[in-house]
Amino acid sequence: MVALCEKDEVSARKFLRELGRKVEVYRDYRELLEHGLDVVVLTGYYPDHAPQAVEALKRGINVLSEVCACHTLAQGVELCRVAEEAQQKGVHYMLAENCCYFNTVQEMETGRWDGDGRKIESLLKVHRQKVMEEASVEVYEPPFRRFAEEASGAGHGGGDLFVVWEFMEALAHNRRPPIDVYMAMDMTLPGILAYRSALMGGVPLEVPDFRREDVRRLYEADTWDPDPRKAGPGDPPPSVLGKVEISEDVKALLEEKTRRYREESDG
């Protein structure tokens, strides 16, 4: 790691202390991209993921993006087009979805559990980190198929280790990452459209396949966006409850938590 972008100075100082070494700190993302990076990891606000990924890929910088991949269908179309061009030049995009790498998911992928609903149900209970209290329920905690010791100390049930590993393997061997831009769309678009469906009373909506350019052209102007920062005529509310007013009590609680966080970070 050679640089980071963080607008909040207190958070930046706290991160650098935990990192244990000095790196360049930027408050502007475009300035960060001028640092001479090989890879950028996007962990900021969800609505900004796709535009920031597009900027980096156009500059020839490999991208590992937190979920979700895009905030609108139009963003998804642009991201697919730019990622395709970048891939042809050996510049890679990967979505950092970690649930696929949980030990329970890896175990189910072995095929040893097919056709046995009871055992799969037990695995899913472990996946949700809920140990059943009833003595009659057998819960099996499967081992990781590889890197078990390293994964045991990684975040999100070990999944974070494998996300980074798979991404770096793709870069090292110049091959398409396992969660490429197309799979990223498969994981992201259903959520966007599910929210649109909920606001329309639950009507069925088709999930497009953005692998196809002829399909993408149908959605390249679809900027339907619940982001309150960009609210305009015809845009949806950020909640199925409509516009939600935050009470003064909640605001006071958030301010107090922020104050304590800053004190602890600077302490």
Beta strands, then each sheet from edge to edge (+ up, - down):
strand 1: 3-5
strand 2: 24-26
strand 3: 39-42
strand 4: 62-65
strand 5: 93-95
sheet 1: 1+ 2+
sheet 2: 3+ 4+ 5+
end
